[in-house]
Amino acid sequence: MKLQDVKREMLNVPILLLTSNVGSMFEEGHDMIEAWLNSITSVVSKYKPKIVCIHCQEVGGKDFNISLPLMESFIEKFLALKVLDEFDRGRIHLDNDSDDITLFTALGTLYMFHKSLPSIHSWNFVERTYKPVTDRQVFFQDFRESTCLLRIKYPKEYFPEERYSRKGYLHSRYLIGSKPIDLLNIHLFHDASNFTAKDRPEYYSEKRRNALRYVLNKLKTDYPDLHKHPMYMFGDFNFRLNTRDVIEYLCGGTTQTQTFANDGDLKAIDYLRAMDRQTILRLEIKKFDYYDMGRFTMQAAREFRKFDHEYHTFVGELHELPIRFPPSYPYSEDLSCGNQFLGTRCPSWCDRIFASPTGMKAVKDSPVEPVYNSLSPDGCVGDHKPVFLAFTLRINEEEPQNGTSSSILDDLQNSFQQVHQNIDSAMSESSAMEN
């Protein structure tokens, strides 16, 4: 290989961003974990990234403590994947603070860096400086001891019914050669009741919008220079189609019958086709059973994109490549029929990858066509399909092959230290005013 070719390869770094809600994977056990790991092997083998960034939500499933042995096995199997043999550096974080409801997010980040990459540094949020990444480290039992990750839980008043759930976000910042990138793993609130989503679709969407606005405002306040560098926010946004509009679209011209429980509460709504009185949709609190759920999985799924409104509020601040894959949720958790929707919620594009304006420019500047898609269309990896973005990140041409120049690193560290000093100053002034 010519020296010129080596230089070109070092300047163009293939990167894979992937988000996956893994809650049901831990609840179903080893077979589904193996299926998930196989899907990761498949996508890494196909796109050959030099940086792998995986964001997980609902790590450990509903009963975190019971899943602890599975989680330890999961980490071991992930690190042992043959496709990751040449990734000699990495940082893995799995939030295991389940005893503290005010902090626990059940989020996990898995970052792996190929041995051919130039220097990698992670931002230390405590010491406020960049630290070299020279090996693989796992933060699980000692999650709180990691200083290269910032965990934020939304204020209690942002939660539906003002009751804490496992929702929040994780913030990491890495320096790839001389290229800083910010990575946010985010989980927003779900729709707890199909009835509420039908009658007041804005109730849950507003909660999600407020929480995401909180994140964006906090980033702007705490890191005013963040816009200068690529930022990628990917996770389970729980963005839903407008349930009321979808039902009207699917069930126009039908009649309704309602079933009530013994206590008088509404139990179910059946939408009956006029021509033969057949039920085409049965709606319950946790059931959305449409007679032709396959309609959402075929090419016709594009017709439902017009009901995907929640992202529109953030156009201009967050950017996304065109979606050309079926809704990512909810799928059957039966390993034999993973390409079928589970009739619990209206299928929606919950799992997304967004970029800041600078981050999207980096994606569009990719010398290789970016790919935005979902994984395992015919396999079962849980009720969510993982969603990924593969592109090539262009590293600054001034970046030396044998590491990051000290002047570049010093400039970046000074910049971020000044940001933190401004935060401290603002907090001190606020405290003085309160006293």
N, C-alpha and C positions, 0 to 999 in steps of 0.2 A: 504493500500500500504506500502510495506517495505521501510525502509530508503534507502536501497541500490538501489531500483527501482527509488526513487525520485532523487537520485544522478545521476543515469544513464540518466534520462530524462533531467536533467539540463545540462548535458554535451553534449547532442545531440539535437540540436535545428533545427527543420524543418523550412525551409525558402522558400519563393516563390518570384522569380524575374519575373516581367511581363512588357512587353513593348507594347504600343498601340498608334498608330496615331489616334487621336480622332477628327480630323478636320471635317469630314463629319458628325460625331455624333452631333456636335453642330449646324451644318447647317440644319440637318433634324429635330431636336427638341426633345421634351420630350419622344416620343415613342422609339426612338433609344437610348436615354440615359438610359431609363428603361431596354432595352434589354442588353445594355452594363453592367449595374449594376447587372443584373441577371446572366450574364456570370461570373462576379467576384465572386458573391455568390456561384456559382457552383464550381469553381476551388478551392476556399478557403474551402468549405465544403468537397470536395473530398480529398484534400491533407493535410488539417488541419495544416497549417504552424503556427509558433509562431512569425515569422517575415514576413511581407508583404511589398514588395518594388515594387511600380508601377511607371513606367516612361511613361509619355504622351508627345506626340508631336502635334503641331498645335492646342493647346488648344484654344478654342473660335472660331475656323473655320476661314474662309477668312475675315469676317467682325467682328473683335474682339469687337468693341464697342457695336454693336447690340446684341452680345451674352452675355454681362455682366450679365443680370438677369438669363439667363440659367446657367451660370457658378456658380453663388451664389447658385442656386437651386441644382446644381450638387454636390457641396461640402456638403451641408446639407444632401442630400440623401445618399451620400457615407458614411458619418460619422454615419448615422442612420441605416446602414445595420445591420440586426440582427446578421449576421455571424461575425461582428466585435465588438459585445457587450463586449467581454472580453479583448479587446485590449485597455488598459487604457492609453497608451502613443503613441504619434504620432507626425509627422511633415509633414505638407502639404504646398507645395509651388506652386503657379501658377503665372507665369510671366505675369504681366499685364502692362508692360512698353511700350505699343503700340505707344505712342507718340514719343518715342526716337528710331529711326530706327537703330542707331549705337549700341544699347544695347538689343533691344527686340528680344527674342528667341521663344516666344509662347510655352515654355516648362513647364512641370509640374511634380512634384514629390510627391508621396503619400506614406509615410512610416508609418507603424503601428506596434506596439510592444505589445505582449501578456503580461498579468499581471503576468504570471508565470515565466517570464524571470528574470535573474539576472539584475544587474544594467546596464543601457543604458546611454552612454554619446555621445554627438555629438561634433565634432571639431569646435571650434569657429575660423573662418579664420581671424577675426580682432584682437581679444585678444590673439590668438595663444595659446589656452589652451582648455582642454576638459571641457564641461559643462554637468551636469546631465540632462537627459530627464525624467521629472517626470509627465508630463501631455500631453494633446493633444493641439497642437498649429497650427493655420492656418495663413499662410502669403499670402495674396491675394491683398487687397487694399494697404497693407504696405509691399509689396514684397521686396523693397530695404532695409527695416529695418532688414531683417534676416541676421544674421552673421554666420549661420551654413551652408551656401550654397555659393558656388563660381560660378558666372555666367561669361562665356567667350564667346565672339563672334569672329568668325574667322576674320583675317585681310581682309580688303576690296578686296585686290588683289587676294584673294583666291576664291572669288565668280565668277561664270560665268558672263561674260561681265562686271565684276567689279562693279556690282550693288548689294547693300545690299538686302538680303531677310531674312526671319525669320529662320536663321540657326545658330546654335552654340551648346554649351553644358553646363550642370550643374554638378558640382562636390560636393559630400558630403562625409564625413568620419564619421563613427560611431564606437564606442567601445561597443561590445556586451560582457558583462562580462570583460574578458581580451583579447578579440579577436577583433583587428581592421579590418574593411573592408572599402574599398573605392568604391563608387558607382558613375558612370558617366552616365548621360542621354544625349544622343547625337542624333543630326539630321544633316544628310549630304544632299547634293544638289540632286535634282531630274533631270530627263530627260525632258527638256522642249519641245523638238520636236522629233517625231519619225523619221522624215527624217534625222535629224542630227545624231540620234542614229544609223540609218542604214548605212549612208555614212561614218560617223566618230565615231564609237562606243567608241573610246578612248577619245573623247573630254570630255564627262561628267564623265567617269570613272576616268580620270586623275584629274579632279577637286576634286572628292571625295577622291581619294588617297592622294592628296596633303593636303587636310584639315585634314584627319585622321592622316597623318604623323605629321602635325603641333601639333595635340593634344598629340600624343605619345611623341614627342620630348619635348614638354612643360612639360609634366608630369615627364619625366626623368630629365630635368634640374631643375625644381622647387622642386621635391620631389624624390631625388636620392635614398631614402630608401623605396620607394613605393613597390619595388619588394619583400620586405620581408613579405608583408601582402597580403591577397586576394583582388583583384581588379576586379570589374565586370562593363563592359561597355555594356549597352543595350539601344536600341532605334531604330529609323528609319534610317538605314545606306543608304537606297536607292540603295543598291547594285542591279544591273540589270543583266539579262542575256545578253550575247553579241547578240544584236539585229540582226546584219548582219548575223551572223552564224546561228541563229535560223531561220531567213527567208529562208536562203539557204537550211536548213535542212527540213523545212516544205514545201517549194515551189520548190524544185528541179524538173526540167523538165517542168515547167510552162512557159507561155509567159506573157509579161507585156503590159498593156496599161496605158497611163498617161493622166490625166485630168488637165487642167490649168485654173486658174481663169482669170478674165477679165484683170487684171493687168499683166498677163504673169507669175505669180508665180505658182509653182507646187501645185496643190490642192489635188490630190490623185493618188495612184498607185494601179492598180488592177492586181492581179496575177491569170491568167486563166489556168485552167486545160486543158491539150492538148486534152483529149479524148472527152470532151463535151463543152469546152469553158466556163465552169462555174467558177465564181470567188470563190477562196478558201481563199483569204486574200485580204482585202482592207486596205491600209495604208494611213493615213492622219497625219497631225501634231499631232493631239490628238485622233487618232483612230487606233486601231490595232484589226481589226475585222476578226478573223479567223473562218472559217465555223464550226469548231468543237472545241470550246473553252473547252468543257468538257474533252478533252484530257489532259488538264493540271490539272484537279482536281482528276482524278482517280489514281490508282497505277502507271500508265504510266508516271505520273509527274516525276518519278525518272529519266526518260530518259533525262530530260532537265537539270539535275544537272550538266552535263558535260559542260554546257554553263555558269555556275556560276563561273566566274574567278576572280572577284574583290578581294575576300578575300585572294587569294593566296599570294599577296605581303606581307601580315602581318603574315603568318604562322611562328610560333616560338615566336612571340610577343603576339599575341592574339590566344586564343584557343576556340574551339567550339565543342560541342557534335555533333554526326552525325545527319543530318536533315532527318527526315522520315515523314514529313508532306508536304502538297501541298504548292505552292507559297502563300505568305501572302498578295499579292496585284496584281491587283486591282479587288475588288469584287463589285457586284451590290449593290447599296444603296437603293434598293427596299426591304422593310421588308418582302415581300412575297417570295423573291427568293435570299436570302443571300448566297446561296451556288453556285451561278453562277458568272463567271467572267464578269467584265465590259469590253467591247471591246474598251478600250482607250489606254492601254499600253500592251506590252508583259508581261504576268504574270511573277513575279520574287519574290525571297525571300528577300524582302526589310527589314523586321523587324527581328532583330537578337539579340542574347545574347552571348557576348564574355567574356572571362576571361583571366586574366594574367596567366602566368605559375603557380604561387602560388595559384591563385584563382581556376584554373582548378584542381590542386592537391586536394584542399579542396572539390571540387565537386566529384572527383573520390574516395576520402576517405570516402564519405558518406556511413554510414552503411545501408542506404536504397537506393535502385536503383534510380538514378536520372532520371527525366522525362523531356524531351525537346520536346515541342509540341505547336500547335496552338489551339486557343479556337474557339468555335462556328462554327464548320464545316458546319452545316446546318442552322444556324441562321444568321441574319444580324446585325452587330454591326458597320457598316461603310464600307468604301472601303478597309480598312486594317483589317486583322484578328490579334487579339492580340496574341503574342507569349510569352510562359512562360517557366521557368526552375524551377523545384521543386527538392530540395535535402535537405539533413540534414547536417548542419554545426556543426562540432565538436568544442566545446569550450574547451580551455586549461584546462587540468585536475587540474591545480593549482588554478583555479578560485574559490573563496569562494562563497558559496550559498547566503550569505547575502550582496553581493556587491563586487566591485572591490577593491583589496588591494591597499593601497595608494602607496606602492613602485612600483607596476606595472604601475599605472596611472602616477606617477611622472616620471618614466623612459620614457614612451611613450610621455608625454608632453615635456620633455626635448629634446627628439629626434626630434620632429616636430618643436619645437621652434628653434633649431639649424638650421634646414632646412630653415626656414623663415629668420633667421639672415644671412645665406649665400646668400639668394635671395636679401635681402636689401643691403648687401655689394657689390654684383655684380652690382646692379642698381646704387649705389653711384659712383662706379668706372667708370661706363659707362657715367654717367652724368658729372663727372669731366673731362673725356676725351673730351666730346662734347664741354665743356666750355673752 
